[in-house]
């Protein structure tokens, strides 16, 4: 059986799946990459480097789409279902020994653009842990997320990946401390992430980082900095029209967060031990 033909998506299919994810069509992007998530991993080492790159690119779209669907779900059972599906991808693919070996060597995508798979996959695990924390309120999950971000920053050699992980780490720290010093570090990490992403025309990442910093700033009363970040979102949208929905989606996500989490608590089973990630 030619597993590469059966499971591995073409560049065009991956690009279309990523467009769906970037546009907020998470169910469609997860569905269009599901076959890759079910790849028989005992055959991974037999793939060409190009096929490994395409598999990892597609499976990241699949996993991150499921994380986002979990975070946006309205009830606790729905959150748990999406997290269970994301957990399967993380443990079956991300944590597979051959994948862990490959990501130490593969540093670009199929077009030779910088792509630190190991770093970005650690970031995906952080998204999973933060979503699980929101469901369970187990603070140990945030501690683990912080450790994974520390590891990601340590491993990253490419500035876009490194600055994004530093920004994500600063957001968690700012949410927990809520003081001027933590916000100052958040602002510095935001500026670094934007500069690094603009340097390689990663406008989707610019817009996402700017939207989240804007909302964090407004939430804690830093109105001028929040307004400036919104302008950054607008400029990114002018460069890449596909990013135009990112800020409105992030606003909706932020405004409905408390309502979603209230419903989660009311519909929770209180036993989510099966969603804990195995040690890697």
N, C-alpha and C positions, 0 to 999 in steps of 0.2 A: 504494500500500500504506500502511495506517495503522500506522506503526511503533510509535506510542504504545500502541495496542491490542495489538499482537503481542508486544512485548517488555517494556513497563513494567508492573511489578507494582502492585496496588492497595495502599492503606495496610494493609488487613487482611492481605494476603499477606505484606507486609514485616514486620508485627508478628509473625505466626506464624513466619516464618523467623528473626527475632531471638530469639524464645522458644526455638526449637530450638538456636540457637547458644549462648544463655546456659545452656541445660540440658546442654550438652556433646554434643549430637547434631550434630556438625560436618559429617559427610557429608550428612546430610539438609538442613541449612541451605545448604550449598554447592550441592546438587542443585536445591533449590527456587528458587535465585536465578541459576542458570547462564544462563538465556535472556537475562537483563539483561547479563551479562558479555559476551555475544555480540552486543550491540546494534551496528548499523552506525553507527559514530561520525561519519561524514560527515553524518549526519542530526541530530546532537546539537543544533546551533544552532537547528534548526527546532522543537524541543520547547518547550512552555510552561514557565514557572518551576516550577510544581507537578510536572510530569513530570520535569524535571531533578533536582529534590529527591528524588523517589522513585527515580529511576535511581541516583543517587549513594548513597542510603541502602542500597539493595539490593546494589549492587556492592561496597560496603564489607563487608557481611555475607559475601558470596561470597569476597572476597579474604582477609579475616581468618580465615574458616573453613579455607581452604586452608593458610594459615600455621600454624595450630594443628595441623592434621592432619599437616603436615610435621614439626613439633616432636615430636609424639606417635608418629611412625612407629617401627617396630622395626628396619627395615633401611635402609641407605643408598639403594638404588634407589627405595624407597618415598618417602623424604624428597625425593629429587631430582625424582620425578614430581610430587609436590604443589607443590614450589617452582617447577617449570617452569610449572605451571598458574597459580600466583599471579603469577609474573613476567609472563605474558601479560596478565593483568588490569591490572597496574601500568603496563606500557608501552603497552598499547592504549587504556586508559581513563584512568587517573590522569594519565598524561603527555600526553594529547591536548591540543593547544593550546586548543581550545574549552572543554575542562573546566578547564584551568588559568585561563582567563579567567573562567569562570563562578564558580569557588570564591572568587574575590576579592570577588564581589558577593553571593553567597548565604550568609547567616549564620544561617539558621534552618531547621528542618525544616518539614514541611507543616502542622504545628499551631502554628507560630510560636514553638516552643521554641528556645533558643539551640543552634546546631549549626554549628561552624566546620569545614566540610568540608575545607578546605585543610590545616588543622592536624591533624585526625584522620587524613587520608590520609597525611601525612608520618609519623605514628605507625605506620600500617600498614606503610609502607616500612621503618621501623626494625625491626618484628617480622620482616619478611622477611630483612633483613640479619643479624639476630641468629641466626635459624635457619640461614642459610647459613654464618655463622661457625662455629656448632656443628658443622656438617658438614665444613667445610674447615679450621678452625683458622687461618684467614687473619686476623690481627689488624687488617689494614687495613679490614676490613669493620666492626669495632667503631668504628674511628676515623670512618668514613663515617656510621655510625649516630649517633655523637655529634654530628657536624656537622648532621645532619638534625634532631636533637632541639633543637639550638641554634636552628635556623631556625624550628622549630615554636613554641618558647617566644617567640621574637621576634615572630612573626606573631600569636600568640594574644592576643585581647582579652577573651575570656570566661574566667572564673576556673576553671571545671571543666576545660576543655581545657588551659589554661596550667599548672595545678598537676599535672595528670596527666603532662604531658610533663616537668615538672621532677622528678617522682618517678621516672619511667623513666630519666631522665638520671642521677639520684643512685644508682639501683640499679646501673647499669653502672659508675659510678665506684667504688662501694663494693666491687663484686666484684673490681675491678682493684687497688684500693689496700689494702683490708682493714685499715684503721686506724681509730682512734677518731674522727678528724675527718670522715672520709668517712661513717662511720655516723651521726654527729651530724647531718650534712646530710641523710642519708637519712631519719632520724626526723622532722626538721623538714618535709621535703617530703611525707612520709606524712600528717602531721597537717594540713597545708594542703590536700592533696588530699581528705581525708575531710571536712573542714569545707565545702569548696566543693561537693562532690557531695551532701552532706546538705542543703545549702541549696536544692537543686532536686530533691530526692527521687530521686537517681540511685543507688538502693540496690545495683544490680548492680555499679556501678563502686566503690562503697564497699567491698563485700564482696571484690571482686577485689584492690583495692589493699591492704586489710587482711590478706588471706590471704597475699599475697606478702611484705608487710613482716613478718608474723609468722614466716614460714618463714626469711626472711633473718636475722631477729633470733635465732631459735633456732639457726640454723646457725653463727652467730658468737658464741654464748654469752650473748646478751642475753636471758636467760630471762624476766625480769619484763616487759620491753617486748613480747616475743613473746606472752606470756599476755594482756596488755592488748589486743593487736591481735586475738587470737582472740575476745575478748569483743565487739569491734566487729563482727566477722563475725556473731556470734550475734545481736546487736541488729539488724543489717541484715536477717537472715533473718526475724526477727519482724515486720519491716515489709513485707517482700516475700518470700513463701514460695518464689518461683521461684529465689531466690539460695541456697537451703539446700544445694545440691550443690557450690557453688563451692569452699568450703574443702576438702572431701574430695578433689575433683578436683585442686586445687593440691598437696595433700599427696602424692597418688599420682604426680603429674607430677614432683615434687621427688625422691621416693624412688626412682623408676625412671630418673632422668636419667642417672646414671653407667652403668647397665646399657645403656640405649639408645645412649649415645654410644660405649660399648665395642663394641657390635655394629656400629654405623655404621662405625667404623674398620676392623673386620674385613671388612666387605662393601663398602667404598668402592672406587670406580673411580679415585680420585685425580685425575680431570679433570672439573672442574665449571665450566670457564670459560664455558660456554654459559648458566650461571645468573647471571652478572654482569649487573647492571642497566645499561642504556645511560645515558649522561649525560643529565640533564634540566635 
